[in-house]
Amino acid sequence: MSSKEVILVIGAAGQIGTDLVIELRKRYGDSQVVASDIRDASEEIMEGGPFVHLDIMDELKLNQIVKEFGVTQVYLLAAILSATAERNIELGWRLNMRSLSHVLDLGRFKKVKKIYWPSSIAVFGPTTPSINTPQLTITEPNTVYGISKLAGERWCEYYNSKFGVDVRSIRYPGLVGWTAPPGGGTTDYAVSIFHEAIKYSSYECFLSEETTLPMMYMPDAIKATLDIMEAPAEQVKIRSSYNVGGISFNPKQLTEEIKRHIPDFTISYKTDYRQQIADSWPASMDDSAARADWNWQHQYGLTEMVDEMMVNLKRIITVY
């Protein structure tokens, strides 16, 4: 990798940011990746390379950091996720939109060369075909998070076509990882269930047992993110956001896999407002455009994901 690239990751303390910073530093060098967040990140992130505190709403400080470090690429991961945004509509809309406009303007005014911003399956809604959801289809989200992500996709495409900004995006499905705690999303049951299984051998799920959603193990999500960012610009033909698929499963199927490791694990169900959110999302994704344009391929199935989650979490969770 070119030593001239300096990468700023905004939201480095989050579920995706933690793993992304670690991988970027492996590829580009510790000193070339500036991690930032409004709060402290893990010790590994804060001590493994440059770290700065940044409130992404502070555009002046953002520009100062870009200039000070000579930043050439920005990964914007700061966001208010689905369930949290429903509880605080104004904050969810304001932060998700303003953070993106601040970063897109860095590209517009040629202060950075390349931008990554993630979208989500939340851009879809109850009128979207739910099985093998096409790349181009009905997008009528009914959540604050989904509305902000759909608006963000349109802004990304606009800034690319109007100002030539090299912005790239993928629509993340639900993400499952072990290095950071859940971030307030509807699909985060698939992270919490592991913690509760290891600690207490039981879990109360806020989604019904048959709620099937597209999901992805975090290493695959990081791979997809870096694959699209490192692809030649001419291969990135969609500048709104790409569908990416991994695996689809429901809480019942996940429970059966966990029981291979914890035979006495039990699950109960008490649905809440997050069930309605999940019901508006796809069950599986058609990601053929990403596979054709920049050779996307996922690596982990459900069994492989559960095996790795159990091994890694058992090392770090205290059992009561």
N, C-alpha and C positions, 0 to 999 in steps of 0.2 A: 504494500500500500504506500501511496505517496506520503512522505513526511511533511509535505506542505499543507495537507488538509488539517484544519483545526475544527473540531466538532463540538457544538454546544447541545447538551441534552437538557431540556426543560421538563421538569417533573421526574427527576432522577431518583426520588425516594419512593416512587410508586411501584405498582406490581410489575409493569413492563419496564420502567426506567431502570430499576435495579439490575435486572438481567442484561438489558441492552447496554448499559454503561460498561459492565464487565466485559462483554463480548467486543465492544468497540475498542476498548483499551487493549485487548489482546491483538486486535488487527492493526490498529493505527499507532499504538504506543500510549503509555499512561499519560504523558504530558500533553498529548494532542487532543484529549477528550475532556472537556470542561463539563462537569456535572453541576446542575443547579436545581434548587427547589426552594419553596417558601419555608420548609422545615428541614431539620436535620435528616440526612440519609443514614444508611448503615455505616458502620465503621469502615468496612471495606471500600465503600464508595467515597467517603469523605477523606480517607487517608491514602487511597490508592492513586490519586491524581488530583488535579485542580478541582476545587469545589467552591461554589459561591451561593450565597442565599439570594434568591430572586423571587419577587412577587411579579408574575408575568403581566399583571395589570399596570406595572410601572414601566412604561415604554421608554422613558429616559434612561433608567438603569439598564434595561435590556440593550439599548444602543451603546451604552458605555461599556458593557461587558463584551459585546461584539467587537468594538474597536480595540479595547485593551488587550484581548487575547488574539486578535486577528482571525476571528471565526470565519470559516468558509461554508460550513454546513450547519443547519439547525434541525434538530428533532424535537418537535413540540408534542409532549405527552401530557401536559397539564390539562385536566378536565374535571368537571363534576359529572359523575357517572349516573346511570339511569335512576336507580332507586333514590339516591341522595338528591338528585335534581328535582324529583317529584315532590320532595319535602321542602325544597327551597327554590322555587321557580325563578325568581329574579336573579339569584346568584348563579344558578345553573346556566341561564341564558347569557348573562353578562360576561361571565368568565369564559365560557366556551367560545363565544363569538369574538370578544375583544382580544383574547390571547391570539387567536388566529389572524386577525387583522394586523396586529402588531408585527407578527412574524412575516406575513405575506408582504408587508411594506418593506421589510429588510431586503426581500428579493426584488421588489419593484424598483427600489432606489439603489440596487446593485451593491448592497452592503454584504450580502452573502450570495453564494453561487447555487446552492441547492437546499431544498426544504423538504422535510418529511412531516406529514400530519396524518394521524390515523382517523379513519371513519369507523363505522360500526354496522352490524346487522340491525341496529336500532333505526336506521333510515327506512327500513321496511315497516309495513303496518298490517292491519287485519285484512286489507284488500289485496295484499301481495300474494302471489302463488307461493305456498309454503314448502312444497317439495321441489328440490333441485331449483331453487330460486334463481332466475336468470340474471345475468349481468345488467341488462337493460329491461326494466320491468316497472310496475306500479310502485311508487314510493310515496306513501301517505302515512307517515309516522304519527302516532298519537301520544308521544311522550315529549317532555321538554328536551331530554337528551337526544332523542331521535330527530326532532325538529332542528336542533342546533347542528347536528351532524349533517343532515341533508342540506341545510343552508351553507355549511362549510364546504361541502362538495361542490356546490355551485360557485362559491367564491374562489376555490382553488382552480376550477376550470376557467373562470373569468380572468384571473390574474395570469394564468398561463397563456391564454389566447390574446389578451389585451396588452400585457406588459412583458410577455416572454419569460415569466417566472418559472424556473424549473422546480415545480412542486409535485411531489409524488405521494400517493396514498393507497392504503388498502382498508377494506372493511373487515375489522377484526370480528370473528365470532366470539363466543365465550372463551375466556382464557383460564387455564389451570396451571399454577406454578407453586413452588414451595419456598422461594427465597424471600418473599414479601407477603404481608397479610392481605386479606381481601380488601378491595378498594371501594365497596359500596355499590356494586353492580348486581343486576338481577341474576346473572349466571354465577355469582360468587358462591352459591350453595355448593358448587362442585369443588371449591377450595375448602370451605368451612367443614364440609363433611369429613374430610381426612383428619383435620385437627380434632374434631369431636370423637371420631372413631378411635383414634389413638389414645386420647385422654380418658374417654368415658365409655367406649364401646357402644355408644348410642348417638343418635342425631335426630332432631326434629326439623323436618324440611318444610320450607315455606312454599314449595311448588309441589304439584301433584306428582304421583309416581310415574305417570305416563307422559309427562311434559318433555318432549324430545326437542333438543336445541342443537344447532351446530356449535362445536367446541374445538379447542385446539390446545395441545400441550405447549407450554411456554417456549421451549427450545424451537419448536416449529414456527411460533409467532415471531421470534427473533430472527430466525432464518428467512422468513418471508419479508420482513422489514428490511434486512440487509440485502436480500436478493434484488428487491425493486430499487433500492437506493444505489446499488453498485451496477445495475444494468445500464448499457448505453442509452442515452436519451432517446434515440430513435426507436428503441424497442418499447418504450413506455408510451403506448398509444392512447391510453385512457387517462385523462388528467382530472377527472372527478375523483373516482376511487374504484379499485378493483375488488371484486369478490375473491376471497380466498377461503378454501375449505380444508377441513382436517377430518374430524370424526363427528358423528352425531350420536347422542345417547340421552337417556332419561335417568332420573334418580333411581328407578328400580334396577336398571342395567348396571349403573355405577355401584349400587349396593352389592350386587352379586359379585362383582369383581373385588370389592373391598373384603368381602367375606372369605375370599381365598387366603387373605392374610390375617384377618381377625374373625374367626368362625362364629363367635358369639355376638358379633355386631348386629344391632337392631336399629331400624329406622321407623319413625312415625311421621305423620303428615298433618300440618296445620297451615293451610294456604292463607296468604294475605294479599295485599294490594299488588305485590310483585307477580302474582299469578296472571293477572290481567295483562301486565306488560309482556310476560313471556308468551302468552297466547297470541300476541300480535306479531311475533317474530317468526322467521322461517324455521323449519325443521332440518333442512339441508340446503347446501349451496351449490350452484353451478359455477365453478371457477375455471372453466375452460379458457377464458380470455387470458387470465394470468398464466396459465400453463402454456398457452401458445405464444404469448408476447415475450415473456421473460423467464420461461422454463420453470415455473413454480411446481414444486412437488413436496408434499408433506411426508414425514418419516415415521410418525408415531401413531399407532392404533390405540384403542382403549386399554387393552391388556398391558401393553408396554408402558403407557402413561401411568397406570395405577401402580405397576411394579416400581417404577422410579419414584413416584410420589411417596410411597410407603417407606422405601429404603431411606430416602433423604429426610423425611419428616421425623421418622423414628430416631434419627440422630440428634435432632434439635429440640424436640418437644418433651417437656417434663410430664410424666404420667402421674396423675394424682391418685 
